[in-house]
Amino acid sequence: MERSERLKKQMNLEKDTAILIENNYNRAYFSGVFSSMGSLIIDISEAILLIDFRYIEAAEKSSFPGIKPVLMDGNSVQMIGEHLKSKNIRKVLLEDGISLARFRALKQLSDVEFIDDEKLEKTIEKLRSVKEDGEIEKISKAQEITDTAFSDIVSCIKPGMTEKEIAAKLEFLMKMNGADGTAFSTIVVSGENSSLPHGVPGDRRVREGDFITMDFGAIKEGYCSDMTLTVALGEISEKQKKVYNTVLKAHLAASEQAKAGTTGKELDAVAREIIEDSGYGEFFGHGLGHSLGLEVHEYPSANRVNEEPLGENVVMTIEPGIYLPGEFGVRIENMVVLCREGNNNLSKSCVELITI
């Protein structure tokens, strides 16, 4: 069953009701077309994709079966209104995240009721969270590129290089190995900067005794990878070794316990308890992981509050960390596909401490 058909079925659409999808990632998921704008209208009988001239040829070639691309050659609100009128649609369900300006523009269609439907957003999230085999294959390809880039960068890092230089090299290596783009802005932080979980690569030059944390990912055929590894440049202190080994222990324990049916809170607790027992609980301030796919951060998450069971074929990151302000930080992240019995680790890079 096509994705748009599954959405219609789960939303129990009536004859006078349609779904309007304009979020770029949701639209790509249900239509098969990647574009920076467009309107996917799904009703009980058909699904049309209003899209402008820049994307119409690609849409005609790549749209999923059951999706009808239509050239949007005029005002988008007017064209949406004309289509809804032709189908006698009186109610339109909207995703979360629509801008106030867009909502006001749509409200000009006075004969249609636009509804912010919480069930629609939850349904889309859950459909996207359970990955099809083809999606997992694309994520795996993106991760293979990421693993290769990491293997290559380790031999390139030398004392005196800046964080910016290492980040630029990583992105170059991913693209040279087949990435269509980067999944997010590459993070490379070193020394005292590595205590910043999402620090921005700067002009600091790496030196002996540093931890260097690299958080990066590739895009392949629209799908993302995400990996973080911390390496040591030269000899490091006993305290650094203790912190790294604590994070590694938490990472391995959570990776071993990750499986479908476990709640996000339960999985988070596996790693968090190890870090707390080592005396560093206050320095692990973020959740253990998140799902990913078309976007690098997707529903669901593994954190201290998510009590929902994680689904089968959900791709999750496992990324515990310890961050000591003004000193250093360590994070280790991989990706796993959750199965009924255990998981499939998509990340092949070594998580044991690597010393350059």
N, C-alpha and C positions, 0 to 999 in steps of 0.2 A: 504494500500500500504506500502511495506517495506521501511525502511529509505533509503536504497541504490537506490531503484527505484525512490523515490521522488527526490533524488539528481540528478539522470540521467535525469529525466524529466525536472527539472528546469534548468539544464545546457545545454539541447538540444544537447546531445552527438551525434556525427556523427560516422560512421562505423570505421573510421581510428583514432579515438580519445579515449583515456582512462584517467581515473583519478587515481592518485597514492596518497594514504593516509598513512602516517607514523607517524603522531602525535599520541601519545598514547591515548589521550582522544577522538580524532576524530575517530580513528580506533575502539575503544571500542564502541562508539556511533553507528557506522554504521554496525559493525560486531557482537556485543554482546559479544566479547571476550576481557577480560582484560589481558594485557601482557605488558612487558617492552620493547618489540621490535616486529617488524613484518611489512609486507607490504600488504596493501589492494589495489587490482587493480580492478577497476570497468570500464567495457566497455559496449557497447550497448547491448551485449548478455548475460553477466555473471559477477559475482564478485568472485574473488578468494582471499583467505587470505594465503599468504606465511608466515609460522610461524615455529619456531624451535622446537626441540624435547621436551623442557621443557613445552611447552604449547599445543602441538598437541592433546593430549588426551582430555584436557579440551575444546579445540576449537571444536572438533568433537561432544562434548556433548552440548555445550552452544551457538554455533554460530547461528545467526538468519537464518530463512528459506531464501534460495537464496544465501547464502554465502558458498563457497566451501573451506574448509581448505586444504592446501597443505603443506606437510612437507618441510621445507627449510633445506635441507641437504648439501648445498654447498654455494658457494659465492652468496650473495643476489643479487648483481647487475647482475651477469651472469644469474641467474634464472629469474629475471625480464625481462632481454633482450630476453631470450628464449621464455618466455610467450608472450611478445609483438610481436615477430617475427611470432609466430605460429598463431596469430590473425590478422596479417597484420596491426598492430597499428603503425602509423607514428608520432602521436602527443600525448604528455602526459601532463596533467594539474597538477600543483603542488600546495600544500598548502603554506601559509606563514610560516615562521619559520624554513624552512629546512636549515640545516647548510651548510656552504660553502664547507666543506669537502665532505658532502654527494652529493651536487650538482655536484661537480667536478667528483665524482665517477660515477654518473649517466650519465654525459656527455660523458663518454667513449663509451656509446652506440651511435655510430656516425650516425646510420641510423634512429634515433628517435630524434624528436625535443621536448625538455622539456620546458614548458611554465609556468612562474610565473603568474598565472591568478587571478587577483583581484576579479573578479566575483565569482570564486570558494570559496574564503575565506569568502566573504560576504554571500554567499548562505549557507555555512556550519554554520556560526554564527547564521543566522536567523532560520535555521532548529532546531538547538540545543536550541535556546532561548525559543521556544514555547514548553512547556512541555506537554507530553502525560499524561494521567491519571495515568498510572503505574509509571511514573517518579515522579509525585507529591506524590504518595503514599510512595515511598521510601524516598523522602526528608522529608515527614511528620514523618516517623519512625525515621529518624536520629534526627529530632527536638524533638521528644518525649524523646529520650535518653538524649539529651542536657538539656531539661527542668528538667528531673529527677535528673541529675547530679547537676544542680544548686540548686535545692531544698535540696539535700543532703549536698552540700558543705557549705551552709549557717550555718548549725548546727555544722560544723566541725571547722570553722575559730575561732582562739583564738589569743589574743595578744601574740606576741613573735614568731609566725610562720613566716617563710620566704616566700617570693613570690614564690621561687622555690618549696617549700613544698606544697603550695596551688595549684600551677599548676600541680604538679605530682599527687596530690590527685584528682583533677578534671579529669585528663586523666584516672586514675585508675577507678573512678566512672563511666565514660562513657563506658569503656570496660566491667566493671562488669554488666552494664545495657544493654549490647548487641551490642555495637559499634564494627564494624569491624576494626576501626582505628580512628585516629583523622584527621579532615579535614585540619588542619594546625597546626603549632606550637602554643600551647596555650599561650595566653598573660595574665599575672597577674602582675599588676603594682599598687603600693600603694604610698600614701603620695605625695611627690614632683615628684616621678616617674610617677604618673598617668597623668602628663601633656604630656607624650610621647605616641602619638596615637598607635604606634606599638612598644612599649618598650619591652625589653626582661626580663623575670622574673630573679631576682637577689637574693642576700643574704640579702637584706633589710628585717628587721623584722617589721611586721605590729604592729601598736600601736594605743591607744585611740586617736580619733580625725582624723583618716585617712579616706580618700576615698580609696576603693579598686576596681579597674576596672578589670573585667574578660572578655576576648574575647576568645571564644572557640567554637568548633563544632565537630560533630561526622561524621563518614562515615558509611552508611548502604547500603549494596548491591550496592556499587559503588557511591552512591549519598551523597552529603554533606549537613550539616546544619551549621549555623553561627549565633551566638548570643553574644551580649555584654550587661553586666549589671554592674552598679556601685553601691556598697553598702557602708554604713557608719559603721565604727567600733567605737561604743560609741558616745558620744556627739560631734557634729560638729558645726562650726561657722555659723553665719547668712549669711556670704558671700558664704559659701559652699552650704547652703540651697537655696540661691537665684540662684546660677548657676545651681544646679540640677533641680530646678523647671523650669528654662528657657529651659533647654534641654528637659525636660519632655514635656513641652508645645509644643515645636517644633516637637518633636517625635509624639505626639498624633495628632497634626494638619496634619502632612504629612501622617500619617497612615490612617487618615480619608479621605484624598483627593486622595490617591493612587488608580488608576483604569486604565484599558486599554484605550488607546487613548490620555492620558495625555503625554506630552513630558517629557523627563528626566529633561530638564531645568525648566519646569513649576513646577514639583514636588519638585525639589531641592529648588526652590524659596520660596515655602510655609514655609519650615523650616528655611531657611536662613534669611528671612525677620523678623521672630520672634526673632532670635538671634541677628540680627543687631539692631533691635529696642530696645533691652535690653542693647546695648552698648558693645556687645562681638563679633561683626561681624569679626574682625580681628583674632579672636582666634578659628574660625571654618574654617580651611584651606583645608579640603578635601571635596569630593563630598558626597551627601546624601546617596547614596547606589549603589548597583550593583546586577546583576543577579547571580545566582549560579545553580549548577546542578552536573555534573560529576566533575567539578572544582569549587573551592570556589569563584573564581572571573571569571565571564563570561560576555559576551555581552548580553544585553545593560547595560548602567549605567545611574544613575540619578545624574547629576552634572550641573555645570553652563554653559556648552557648548553644551550638547546633545539636539538638536532640533527635533530629531526623535520621533514620537509617540511610546509609549511603547505598546507591543502587549498583546493580551489576552493569559492567561495561562503562562505568564512570572512570574517567582518567583524572587521577588526583596527584598533586605534588605532595611530597613529604619534606618539609623544610624547617626543622628546628634550628634555633640559633641562640647564641649568648653574645651580648653586646655590653662591654664595659666602657662607659663614657670616658673619653680622654686617653684610653689605653689601646684597646683593639677589640675586634669582634670576629666571630666565626659563624658561618652558616653552611649547611650541607643540604642540597636539594636534589631530589630525583623525581621521576614521574612513574606512576604505576597504573595499570589497568585493573580495576577491582573485579574479582571473580567470586563465585560462590564459595570456593575453597581457596583462599589466598589471593595472590595477585600476580600479574606479569610485569616485571620491571622493564621499562622501556629505555632506561638510562644505563649505558654500559661503561661509563667512565669509573675509574677507581675512586672510592670515597675514603680510603686510608690516606693519612697525611702524606702529601707529596712535598718533598724539599727540593727546591731548585738550586 
